[in-house]
Amino acid sequence: MLLQVTNIKKSYGTTTILSGISFALQPGDRAGLVGVNGAGKSTLLKILAGKLTADCGTVTKPKDITSGYLAQSGGLTSQNTIFEELLTVFETLVTMEQQLKDLELAISKQATATGSTPQQLLADYSELTETFKNQDGYSYRAKVQSIINGLKLDTIAANRPVAKLSGGQQTLVALAKLLLQSPDMLMLDEPTNYLDINTLNWLEQYLKAYPGALLLISHDRYLLDKLTNVTYDLEHGKITRYPGNYSQHLVQKAADLALQLEQYQRQNTKINAMEDFIQRNIARASSSKRAQSRRRSLEKVELLAKPVAANKKTTFNFSIKQQSGKEVLTVTNLTTGYRGEGTHRSNTRNVPINLGEGTHRSNTRNVPINPVKTIATGIDFLITRGEHLALIAPNGMGKSTLLKTLAGALKALAGHIKLGTNVQLAYYEQQQADLQSSKQLLAWLWDQYPQLDQKDIRTVLGNFLFSGDDIFKKTNNLSGGEKARLALAKLMLKQANFLILDEPTNHLDIYSREVLENALIDFPGTILFVSHDRYFVNKIATRVLELNKTGIKSYPGNYDYYLLKKQPDPVQIKQNKQKQRSTNDKKMAKEQNKATFLKNKALDRAKRQKQNRLRELQTLMPLAETQITKLKQQLKQPAVYQDHNKCMAINDQLDQLKQELEQYLSEWIALEE
């Protein structure tokens, strides 16, 4: 067991967020944690990660289990660059790598200075090299670079300190660190924020292969369906476990609700029958006892609570005033981008002024040049009535720019845009710039459609979950989700037959997204939309348009079909893997060969030094023995042994020569062994 949660409770003031939460996470679990915004998902994850204290209850994790937690905002304050910050995950290997370089330098210096290499240095180098290799020391930098490429961190300013990155960029760096740390249990709170579809696909594949357990909060239902095998549904402070992924949990939850409703209705029918029998028979002498018995039985019945549907949802549908012609939108050789506005000193040119007799440089005037930033060119496509088209491209490729251009919010740099007959266009903008008014939302929406009665406006707002005092909130004080719902209410009232939607699911919780999906699926008009929600794209799209810098490619079908067509050839995949494996093997072999070369070079040098010393000792030992023999002969001469001083001097020389000979002999024996 990786995690045991028992009776967790958490309140803020008088508001209970979590009430008696208990569950366990086992090895191999890939769990999704779902619930409406405000259900307490992030609060629970913070408690599990030790970032927040519960009012009561326990969270138990074995000591040898490592865990990692990603909050919705990374909050990194490091002064390191992105690459430097990610390298801190491998601090031990970085230190070991430096130690190897230091040893190489020491070995080289010793060999140069003395002509010999101490055996201990060689042994240390050999042992450290083996440890470094066993801990994947030759591949850790490649792992860091792979994560950087996968999460598109290479597109962020490389030399800027992490602390100076935006909150979203810091969160991506925090996610990258967590993936590199590879703990036994990953707890991720909305890891897909700030990711485009291509990066989402990369993260999905990475997490699929992740060996540890996973506890995931995400509005990305596509990701939940692909990754999870168990779902924890958090609702009204309680948690319910459903085996299976997100979609499977929805089916089970609906079945459970239907069963509970059936049991409730059956009990109500039985209770009503018993009460009716008691009323009809309690006053009759012949059946009074039976009525009293029924009353006692009724008093013992444990009443079932009436099942309530999961959560109150928005309910709306999109209708149209009139049908459009068959061809809704024709785009020909379109170029999108921006023209600069205003006059800047750096963006001016000198224009000659004709004074009648020649032109002089001093007689010129500054004329503003509008700088042009081109985003995409060569865009050609046709949209026909009833199509639901998803526009897909990496972040920065110009999806929003294209939608703004088609909606008339931006001017095209070149090309032609033609709306078809009877086309009425409505544009949903991602940033909701028109919702910065200080008006109350009732007044704001009524101003958009003054021909409607206040009752109709209130009804629409109620359908979008604005009731009671909510309708008197100022629009510029609304939350992101509330602004999204208000903008959708405005869009619905327009009754346009061609909807252009830029990220309509942003800020909506899962359940509101589902209602929007159902409304758009039933929409009788035409839709062109951008969304990072792959589940949403998969359900809505009948065709996918892939945007790149030089045009658009069309894929008939939904998102799954688009992915199928985008899959590279299996043979090519195999070849790429073999090529990558070969590159990695060559790199590792190069590093290992370098280490082996240095080691062998040092060993050869030591061997040569040993042989040279043996030859030297074979010369020194006989010389010492000859000198000892000569001195012994001198001691036998009368002129020497009768002279005390001469005798003492020769004996001292003999002692020194014997010691040297003994040292030579010991060294020779050691080298021979």
C-alpha positions, 0 to 999 in steps of 0.5 A, a space after each residue: 500500500 502506497 497511501 492510506 487516507 482515513 476519515 479526513 475532515 476539513 472546514 473553512 469557518 462554517 463551510 465543510 469542504 471534506 467530510 470523512 474522506 477515506 480511501 487507499 492507493 495501491 501500487 499500480 493504481 492510476 487514479 483520477 480525482 474528479 468533482 465540480 469546481 470548489 468540491 475540494 479536490 485541490 484541498 485534498 491533494 494538498 493535505 495528502 502532500 503535507 502542504 495543508 493540515 486536516 482538521 482531523 483524520 490521518 494520512 499514512 505512507 510507508 517511510 520507504 515510499 517517495 512521493 511528488 506533488 505538483 500544485 496548480 502554480 509551481 511557485 519556483 523562486 530559483 535563480 537557476 536557468 531552466 537547464 540548471 534547475 533541472 540538473 539539481 535533480 541529479 546533484 549526486 551524478 553532477 558531483 560524481 562527474 566533477 570528481 571523475 574530471 578531478 581524478 583524470 586531472 590528478 592522474 595526468 599531473 602525477 604522470 607528467 610530474 613524476 613519471 608514475 601514477 599512484 595505484 590508489 588514484 587508479 583504483 579510485 578512478 576505476 571504482 567511481 567510473 563503475 558507480 557512475 555508469 551503474 547509476 546511468 551517469 552517462 545518460 542523465 543529461 540526455 534525460 533532462 534534454 528529453 523532458 525539456 523538448 517534450 514540454 517545449 521548455 526549449 521555447 522559453 528564454 534559456 538564460 532567464 532565471 526560473 524565478 523571473 518566468 511567468 507562473 505558467 512557465 514555472 509550473 511547467 519547470 516544476 512538472 519537469 523536475 517532478 518527472 525527472 525525480 520519478 517518485 513512487 507516487 505522483 500527485 498532479 493538480 491540473 498538469 495540463 494547464 498551459 500545454 498545447 495539444 501536441 505537448 498534451 499528447 507527449 505528456 500522455 505517452 510519458 505518463 502511460 509509461 510511468 512506472 509509479 502510481 498516479 493520483 491526478 486532478 484534471 479537467 482533461 477527460 481525454 487524459 483521464 480516460 487514457 491514463 486512469 484505472 480507478 476514479 475517485 468522485 468527490 461530491 458534497 464533501 464525500 468521496 466515492 470510488 469507481 473502478 475504471 476510467 472517467 467515462 466508465 465511472 460516469 456509466 457506473 455513477 448513473 446506474 448507481 443513481 438510478 438504482 438508488 432512485 428505484 429503491 427510494 421510490 419502492 420504499 415510498 410506495 410501500 410506506 404510502 400503502 402502510 400509512 393508507 392501511 393504518 388510516 383505514 383500519 386504526 379505528 375499526 375494532 376488527 382490524 385495529 390490532 393489525 393497524 397498530 402492528 403496521 404502525 410499529 413496523 413503520 416506525 422501525 423503517 429506516 428512511 432512505 434519503 432522496 437521491 439527488 443528481 450529482 450537481 446542478 448543471 447549466 441547461 441550454 441549447 443553441 438555436 438559429 434564426 435562419 438556415 445559411 446557404 450550403 457554402 458557409 465560409 470560403 478562405 483563399 490564400 489568406 495571410 494572417 498576422 498583425 500590423 503595427 500602429 502609431 509612428 515610432 522613431 525606429 519605424 520611419 523612413 526618409 521621404 524626399 520633399 521636392 523643393 523645385 530644385 533637387 532633393 536634399 537629405 535635410 529636406 525630408 519628413 518622417 513617414 510612419 511605417 507600420 511593422 507587419 508581423 506575419 503569423 501564417 500564409 497560404 491558408 485555403 479551406 471551405 466550410 459547408 453548412 452543418 460542419 463542426 470543425 476543430 482548428 488544431 496547432 501548437 501554441 504560437 502557431 496563430 489559431 486565435 489570430 486566424 479566428 479573429 481574422 475570420 470573425 473580423 476582429 483583425 484585418 487580413 494581411 492578404 487573401 480573401 474571406 467570403 461568407 456564404 448566403 444568409 450566414 450570421 456569424 457569432 464569435 466567442 473570444 478566449 479573453 472575454 475582453 468585453 466583460 470588463 464592464 462595471 455593469 451588473 451582469 443582468 444589466 449588461 446582458 439586457 443591454 446586448 438584447 434590449 428587445 427582450 423582456 427582463 423575465 426572458 433575460 433572468 430565465 437565460 441567466 438562471 439556465 447558466 446558473 446565475 440566480 438570486 443575488 448573482 445577477 447583480 454582480 458586476 461583470 468585471 468582478 466575475 470569476 473566469 468560469 462565471 465570465 465563460 458562462 455569461 459569454 455563452 449566454 450572450 452567444 446563445 441569445 444571438 441565434 447565429 447559424 455560424 459559431 466561431 469559438 476560441 477555447 469555449 471550455 476554458 474555466 468551465 468545470 467538467 460537468 459544465 463542459 459536458 452540457 456545452 458539448 451536448 448543446 453544440 452536438 445538437 446545434 443545427 448550424 456550423 461551428 469552427 472552434 479551437 480547444 485544448 480539451 481533446 475529449 471536447 474536440 473528439 465529441 464535437 468535431 466532424 473535421 479537423 483542420 491542422 494549421 501550420 505556417 504555410 497553410 492548412 491540412 484537412 482531416 475528415 473525422 474526429 480527433 481520434 481519427 486525426 491521431 490515427 492518420 497522424 501516426 508515423 509509419 511503424 517501420 519508421 518508428 522502429 528505424 528511429 528507435 534503432 537510430 536513437 539507440 545506436 546514437 545513445 550506445 555510441 555516446 555511452 561507448 565513447 565515454 566508456 572508451 575514454 575512461 578505459 583509455 585513460 585507465 589503460 594508459 595509466 596502467 601501461 605507464 605504471 607497467 613501464 615504470 615497474 620494469 624500469 625500476 626492476 632493471 635499476 634494482 638489478 644494477 643497484 643490488 650487485 653494486 651494493 653487495 660489491 661495496 659491502 665485500 670491499 669494506 669487509 676486506 678493509 676491516 681485516 687489514 691491521 692498519 684499519 682494525 688497529 685504528 679505532 676511528 677508521 674502524 668506526 667509519 667503515 662500520 657506519 658505511 657497512 650499516 648504511 649499505 646493508 640497509 640500502 641493500 635490504 630496501 632494494 631487495 624488499 622493493 624487488 620482491 614486491 615488484 616481482 610479485 
